[in-house]
């Protein structure tokens, strides 16, 4: 647990190269940061490399429209000595939605698309129950519609995509929850193309990419990967080496959701144009960076399609993609001209980055208060777990809980959340540390046994996991989800027994 994963991965990188990689000298920032702030940003990025070990990454930070920080590190490709540059092409996955959302706002400004109109006003060939959904409900992912997109199986065309879901039930009542969904964006794409009389390729290609001279930006998937123009490393082979992911074919109808490949240089130009109001009037954006209230009265997780978080004094919007990239724009809620934008791109690695938390932590170094205390705590403690182990992390978590005055339920939730953070970063075996502590401290809670059972099962021990789930069920009798998990575990155990030597 005390070994830096970065050392192992970078060892593989440099062994395959003729010379060690060095951090790329970034273009000079337009505004000089205090030395302490720049040092803090570099320290966070160094820690990120230690924890998540991306093969290569690029990052830029704006204060308003001024570039204040830029850095490139690692490698463009395994086996080559080239460090990423501002023109390195990255697949940005669902960050592609930001270009689509700007196209939607441009249509609103032209008086074409009414976000409060029913989608049936623009798209006629829809199931009756879908026709009354408002465009805004689709953009904000509160429609409850079923999902057609299951990566990497992408339907060949929009007709096939619609055929998968048009007869399916709603996943939940409209407005109950924010549920991320590509079907929503497919319908809004159809509406946008109808009201504009133009294809999306034309709308985004002319009104954003050509207009701003974004020469690196291009849509595509498998063909670009086959040409070695894009790469994403994800997962490890039997020899421990990183594997290059296979990209699906991205048909044009999915480009409102995914499929853009771009560079830091292009995203810097796009960000500056966005902040300056060159693409969409600043007030139009601010008016639409307000989420719809859910049926419960709570705000949703999206504001006209942008990922949204309100921190009281600050509001942040943006979008991530693929567990690898993120663009976050944070502004002072009552003075939105005071803002910070962070762009983070990487080409993959053994672990997915917590990209929203990372970008928030970087922005927080520029303007304290943009990130929550919990975001900073988790970002700080994740490398501590690797370097010093669980006892050191637990001590810090307990100090935080004391300072915040958390009750037992809050403390249990804190440990549970950090456990799933470790699950995602280091794997299920590491998650067992906080989950076991929760079982020791809060044994009467069914959830602590449930979480530990999940981590133990994912670690390959269904027998022990079964005991944890049975403990959870004894504390929460009749829980149908836990009952179904127990049934699945029993089937797995029975199947393993049938295959064991001596089984009849």
PESULHU-V267379 format. One record per backbone hydrogen bond with DSSP energy under -0.5 kcal/mol. CO is the residue of the C=O (numbers start at 1). NH is the residue of the N-H. If there is no record, write none. Layout:
co->[CO:CO]
nh->[NH:NH]
//
This chain:
co->[4:5:6:7:8:9:10:11:12:13:14:24:24:34:35:36:37:38:39:40:41:42:43:44:45:46:47:48:48:49:50:50:52:53:55:56:57:58:59:60:61:61:62:62:63:66:67:67:69:71:72:73:77:82:85:86:90:92:93:93:94:95:96:96:97:98:99:100:101:102:103:104:105:106:107:107:108:113:114:115:117:118:119:119:122:124:127:127:128:130:131:133:134:135:136:137:137:138:141:142:144:144:148:150:152:153:153:157:158:159:160:161:161:162:162:165:173:175:177:181:182:183:184:185:186:187:188:189:190:191:192:193:199:200:200:201:202:202:203:204:204:205:206:208:209:209:210:213:214:218:221:222:223:224:224:225:232:232:233:235:237:241:243:248:249:251:252:254:254:257:259:260:260:261:262:263:264:265:266:267:268:269:270:271:272:273:273:273:274:281:282:283:284:285:288:292:294:298:301:302:303:306:307:309:309:311:313:314:315:316:317:318:319:321:321:323:325:326:327:328:328:329:330:331:332:335:335:337:338:339:340:341:342:343:344:345:347:348:349:353:354:355:356:357:358:359:360:361:362:362:363:363:367:372:373:374:375:376:377:378:379:380:381:382:383:384:384:385:389:390:391:392:393:394:395:396:397:398:399:400:401:401:402:407:408:409:410:411:412:413:414:415:416:417:418:419:420:421:422:422:427:427:428:429:430:430:431:432:433:434:435:436:437:438:442:444:445:445:446:447:448:449:450:451:452:453:454:455:456:457:461:462:463:464:465:466:467:468:469:470:471:472:476:478:479:480:481:482:483:484:485:486:487:488:489:490:491:492:493:494:495:496:497:500]
nh->[8:9:10:11:12:13:14:15:16:16:17:26:72:38:39:40:41:42:43:44:45:46:47:48:49:50:51:52:53:53:5:6:351:350:75:347:73:345:71:343:68:69:64:341:66:63:30:31:61:59:24:57:80:76:88:265:262:95:96:260:97:98:99:100:101:102:103:104:105:106:107:108:109:110:112:113:111:115:117:136:135:121:122:123:124:126:130:131:131:133:120:119:138:139:140:142:143:141:179:175:171:172:150:153:154:150:155:161:162:163:164:164:165:165:166:168:176:295:179:185:186:187:188:189:190:191:192:193:194:195:196:197:203:204:205:205:206:207:207:208:209:210:211:212:213:214:213:215:217:261:225:226:227:229:230:228:234:245:349:243:240:237:234:222:251:254:255:257:258:97:220:92:93:218:90:267:268:269:270:271:272:273:274:275:276:277:278:279:277:285:286:287:288:289:290:300:297:294:308:304:306:303:318:311:316:313:333:311:331:309:329:307:327:324:325:353:321:344:319:330:342:317:340:315:335:332:338:339:332:64:330:62:328:60:326:58:233:55:235:355:358:359:360:361:362:363:364:365:365:366:366:367:370:376:377:378:379:380:381:382:383:384:385:386:387:388:389:389:393:394:395:396:397:398:399:400:401:402:403:404:405:406:405:411:412:413:414:415:416:417:418:419:420:421:422:423:424:425:426:427:430:431:432:432:433:434:435:436:437:438:439:440:441:442:445:446:448:449:450:451:452:453:454:455:456:457:458:459:461:460:465:466:467:468:469:470:471:472:473:474:475:476:479:480:483:484:485:486:487:488:489:490:491:492:493:494:495:496:497:498:499:500:500:503]
//
